[in-house]
Amino acid sequence: MEKVGVLVVSYGAREAAIVDALTRSKNYEVDLYIADKQRNPFNAERAAQHVVIPDLDVEQICIFAEKNKDKIDFAIVGPEKPIIAGIRDLVEQRLRVPVICPTKECAIEASKVQQRLLFQEIVPEVNPRFKIFNPEDYRGLEMVKRAVYDWLDILENEAVVKPDKPAAGKGVGVWGDHFVTRKQLFEHFISNLKYGSVIIEEKLDGEETSFQVLSDGKHMVPLPDVRDYKRAFNDDRGPNTGGMGSYKNTSDVLPFITEAERKCELEVATKIFEKWKSQIQDNSALRGVPLYLAFMHTKDGVKILETNSRPGDPEIINILPLIKDDFVEVCFRILEQNLTQLNLEAQASVLIYKVPPNYGGYAASFSSLAQKAYVGTPVNLSNSYNLAAKYGDRIRVYPGAMELRDNGTYALKSRAVGILGIGENIEEARQISLEGIRAVNGGGLWNRTDIASKLHIRQSKKHMEALRRKK
């Protein structure tokens, strides 16, 4: 069996799923060289070499790769931070090791302004109404306040405030969620404007889908739609998070959208990909997952909320275990620019995250003294892993923000562990995932219980039916 060395740049459960896909290769013996944000127990157990780089600094990742460059055939990158910082450009130029992720030039999530302008050029019909506010365009607070309020008049206050470059200010703010008065909105806006440009765009009413494409730079292979749950608590309440769970249907189409609506998504993504590709000199620059689009299906048709140049967390986890092809061979086809199709099992999958108490705020149901007693204790995943005896490959356990220490495995501040269930339908996959989640012990961890529930899916269907009647 041929030996292959792979550098994996890792952040959480998404990369554990990538590691899982690589190590399940039937045609290659895979040696993994993993640069990780923490000592992830799943990755550490499977790596030939494992190094912790807490800030995922690209220079440090490159130094680690350089020590092993004669053993590494290619690299694959999951998290956005090193992609935005140009990890591919650095490793390929310095080490001549090919990297599966877009180049720095194509890391479009680095700028929400750049995203909106690109979409305005290529697919203006799917852009929500938006206005860009640049700090240098205004002299004094009153001038910018007047401009913001005039725009809010047009939007009838139904607005979303987005800083161009996330990190410095207060981040994205939504009317009705983060503020209910213009004064509150303006305070949020100003807190971001002092760091750079800010977009105010219309708030959209609809149902959201996640649409990802896998690409070799020349060809675009669309992946099935996935539904993500961003809110912390049941019934889509509480603050936005990185995603509490997600589900995929047995087909490419989610239960609440039509084949025609999926076709529209595909047409939009293809337009963006082909036009964007034609504007870039390097025909491999869009390698990896260059488009991870958040679509909103509204009464006016499909709209784009945002895009990223990385695989979705958790959305890619719903898809990776269902790929029939040898994943190492898929990677080689990407590098050879010969990826024209992907074969997937016609099954549903449901991913549920278990998270620490301070993730997204404390859940009301996790306030008892008995539950609080487990906060900060080691997390035991063995009962979840043992369910493989019952379900085989239909259950997958992917540690995320978890750290292996001398006296056990501990949850950190973000999503601790994702449990994926695979089934003949969504409900079967959901029940497997929930059983795995219930088997996780320790750490005071909690989870949403309504991910992919029949009730939630039924509500999405009714919402879409009502929106279609308004067209």
N, C-alpha and C positions, 0 to 999 in steps of 0.2 A: 504494500500500500504506500502510495506517494506521501511524503511528509510535506506539510505546508506550515509556515510560520505567519501568524497574523497579529499585528498590533491593534488592540482595541482601546479606544479612549472612552472612559466610562464615567457616568454620573449616578445612575440608579437602576431601577428595575428594567427600564427599557434596554439597557446594555446587558443586563443579565439574560434577557430574552435573546439578544443578538449572540451572546456567548453560547447559550443553549443551542441555537440554530447551527452555529459553527461546529460545536463538539458532537452533534448528532450526524455529522457527515459519514456516509457509508463508503465513500470513495477516497477519502483523504485522512491521514493521521495529522490532526491539527495541534500545533504548539501555540499557545496563546501568551502574548506579552501584553499585560494589561496595565495601563496607566489609569488609576482610579481616584475618585474624589475621597473615598474612604476605604477602609479594609472590608469590602463587601464579602460576606462569607461565601456566597455562591461563586463569585469570580476568583477569590483567593484559592478555593479548593481546586479549581480547574486550570489555573494558570501555570505555565512553565516558569514565568517570572511575573510577580505582581508588585507594583510600586504605588504608594499613596502620594498624590500631588493635590492637596486640599483645594487650591485655587485653580487647578487645571491650567496652570501657566504653560503657554505653548513652548517656551524655551526649555523648560524643564522636561516636558513631554518629549521634545526633540532630543535632548541629551540622553534620556532613557532609551529612545529608539536607536540612537547612534551606537550605543553599547551593544546592541543586538542586531544591527542592520544586516549582517551577513546571514542571519537566521530568519529575517522577516521578508515575506514575499509581498505583502500589501498591508495597508492599515484601513480600519473602518472607524468612523467617528460618529457618536450619537449626540452628545450635548451641544447646545448652540454657542456657548461662550467661546470654546476654542475654534469653532468654525468661523465665527465673526472675527476672531483675532488672527485668522489666517494660518491655522495649523497645516492645512493642505499645502499651501504655497511654500511654507517653511520646510516641511519634511521632504517634499518632492524636489525642491531646489537644492537642499543641503545633502540629502541622503540618497536621492534618486529612488525612493521607495514610493510606489503609487498609493494614493489615498482615496478612499471612497467617501467623499463628501464634496459639496460645492467649494469653489475657490472663494477667497475673501471678497472678491468683486461681486460674487453672486449671493453672498450672505445677506439677503434683502431684509431680514428681520432687524438688522442693525438700524434701519431708518423707516419709520412709518410714513414719513413724507415721501421717500423714494418709492415705497410700495404704491401709495395712492397715485403718484404721478405716472408710474409705469402702467397701472391699470387704466388710468385716464387716457393714456396714449393708445392702448391696445384694445381694451374692452370697457369703454366708458359707460356702457349701459348697465354694467353690474356694480359700478361704484355707487355707494350711497352719496348723498349730497354732503360735501365737505368744504371746509375753508381752512387754509393754512395761515397761521399767525406767526410771523417772524419778529423777534424782539427789536431788531434794528429798524423796523418799519414804523415804530410808534414813538412819539415824544411825550412822555408823561403818562401817568396812570389813567387820567380821565379820557385821553384819546383812545387808549386800548380798550378801556371799559365800554366806551360808546360803540366801538367796532364789534365787541363781543355781544353786547346787548342787541345791536341791530341784527346780528346773525341769529341770535336766539329768537327774535321776533319772527324771522322767516321759518325757523324750525319749530316754532310754537313750544319752545323750551325742551322738547324731546331730543336731547343731545348727549353725545359721548365725548369726553375730553381725553385726548391721547397725546402724551409727550412724544416728540419725534424719536428720541433715544431713551429707552427705559433705563432706570437705575437712580437718577439723581433726585427727581421730585417725588410727588405722591403717586405716580403711576396713573393708570386708566381710571377714570371716574365716570359713572353712569347716572343720568337723571333718574330719580326715583329709587335708586339704590344707595348712592354715596351722597347725594344732595337732593333737596326738595325745594330749594329757593335759589334764585339767581345769585344772591350774595354768597351762598355756599359754593355754588359752581364757580363763581369768579375767583374766590379765594383759592380753590383747587387749581384753577387755570393759572393764576399768577405764581403759585408755588412751583409750577413747571416751567413757565415762560422765562424765568430768570436763568434757567439752565440751557435754553435753546428753543427751537421752534415747537409749536403745539398745534395739533389739528383738533378742530371741533367738527364732528360729523353727526348726521342724523341717527337717532336711535331707531333700530329696526325691530318690527314685530314679526316674529316668524319662528321657524324650527331650524335648528342648526345641524349641519353635517360636517364631518371631517373627511376631506378628499386628498389622498396622497398619491404621488407618482414616483415610481422607481425609474431611474434613468442612467444610461451609459454616456450621456452627453449628446448623442445623436438621436436616440430613440426614447420615447416616453411610454412606459407601461403603467396604465392606471391601476390602482389598487382598489379593493372594495371600500364603499363608504363605511364609516364608523361613527357612532354617536358617543360623544364625550359628555361627562357630567362635571361641570366646573364648580357648582355651588357646594359648600361644605356639608350641608345638612339635607335630610329628606325633604321632599316636596320642593326641591330647588330653592331652598332658603339659606340664609347666611352668606358670608363673604365668598368671593371667587377664590378658587384655589388653582393649583396646577392640574387638577383633574382627579376626581374621587373614584372614577371607574369609567367603563365604556363597554359598548357591545357592537357586534357585527352580526348581520343576518346570514342565512345560508347562501344567499346570492350576493351580488355586488350592490343591491339596492336595499336600503333600509325600509322597514315596514310602513313608515308614514310618508314616504315620497313615492312618486310614480316613475315608471321606466322613462317617460318623457322628461321628467325633472332630472333624473340621473344623466340622461343624454345631454341635457343643457349644461350640466356641470362639466361633462367631458368635453363639450365643444369649447367652453370658456377656457378650461385648463389647456387644451390643445392650442388655442389661439395664443395664449400667454407664452407657452413653452416655445412654439415655433418662432414667434416674433422676437422673443428674448434671445433665443439661440442665434438668430440671424444678426443680432447686434453685438455678439461677443466673438472676439478673434479666436480664442481657444475653444475648439469644438468638443472638448471634454470637460469644460468648466462646470457644466450642470450635472455632473456625475453624482450619484447618490439619490437623495430625496430632495430635489431642488424646489419642489412645490408641495407644501403641506398646507392646503387651503381650508380656511374656515368659511363655509358657505352658509348664508341665511336664506331660507326659502320664505318669501314674503308674498303679499297680495300682488306685488308688482313683478313677481318672478324671482329668480335667484340673484343674490347680492353677495359680494365678498366682504367679510369682516376683516380678515388679515391673511397673511401667508408667512410661512417660515421655510428655511432651507435645511431642514433636518427632519428625521423621522419623528412622528408624534409620540409623546409620552402622556397617556398610555396607548394611543390608537395603533401604533405599529405592533404592540404586543398581541393585539387581537388577530393579527395577520401572519406574523412570522411562523408560528407553529403549524399553520395550515398550508404552507408552501410544500408542494409535493417534490419539487426539484431539490437536488442536493444544494444546500445554501452556499457551500464553498464554490461550486460550479457556477452558481448565479453570480457570485462576486467576480469570478474570472471572466464571465461573459460581459459584465459591466466594464471591466478594465480593457477588454478586447473590443469594446463598442459593438457587441453582438447580442445585446439583450433586446429581443423583440417580443417576447411573451413570457408569462409566468403561469405555472399550473398550480391551482389551489384546490384543496378539498372543499366540497360543497357542504360545509358545516357551519354552525353558528358558534360564536365564542363570546364569553362575558368575562370582563376583568373587573375585580373589585379591589380597591386599596384599603389596607388597614393603616391608620395614621396615629401619630402621638397626640396626647391631649391638647397641646398648644398649637396644633395645626388647624388653622381656620377658626380658632376660638374654641372654647370648651363646649362640647355637646351637652345639652341638658340631661340626657340620659346617662351621662358618665360623671355624675357629681356626687355619688354616694361615697361614704368613707371606705367601704369595701373595695370599690373600684379604684379610688385614689391610692389605696395601699399598694397597688401594683405599678404605679408610675415610677419609672426609673429602675425597675427590676429587669433582669435579663429576659429576652424574648425567646421562647421555645417554638421552633417550627417543625419539630420532629413528627408531631401528630398529623400535620398537614402533608408532609412528605410521605408519610405512611399510607395516605389515602391512595397512592399510586397502586397499591396492592388491590384496591377495589376498582379504580377507574383507569388504570394504565396511563397512557399518554393523554387521556382526556382531562387530566388536571396538571397544571404547571405552577410551581411555587417560585416566585422571583423576588428575592430580597432587594430592596431599594436603598433608602437611607438607613442602613443598618451597619454596625461596626463590630467586627470580630475582635474581642479582647481576650486576655488570658483566662478570665473567669466567666466567659459566656459571650453571647451576642446581644448587643444593645441597639435600641431604636434611637435615631438622632432626631433632628428637628423637622424633617420633611416626611414624605410618604414612605412608610417603613417597608411594607411588603405588599406585593400584588399577587393575587391568586387568580389564575385563569382557568375557567371551565370551558370545555368543548363539548358540543352536543348536536343531536339531530335537529334541534330547534333552539330558539333563544331561551325558553323556559328551562329546558333540560340543562343547558350550559350554565344558566344562572344558579340553579340548585347545586350543581357541582362546585361552583365558585363559592357560594355561601357556606357549603359544608367545610370547604377548605379554610375559609375565613374564621369560622367558629372554632376550628381546631387550633388556631394560633393562640398561645398562652403568654401572659406576661406583658410588662411594659405599659400597662394602662391604655393599650391601643383601642381605637374605635373605628367604625366604618359606617357608611350609609348602607341602609338595608333595602333601598328601593331602586338600586341600579338595575336597569333592564326589566323592571317589573311589568306585569301585564297592564296594571293600572297606568303606569307612566307612559307606556307605548300607546295605550288607548287614548290617553289625553293628547299625545302628539298627533295621532291620526285625526282626532276631532278638531284640533286647532288648525291643521292643514286643510281640512275640508271646509272650515269656516273661511279661511283666507282665500281659497280658490273661488268661493262664491262671490267674493268682493271684486274679483278681476273684471 
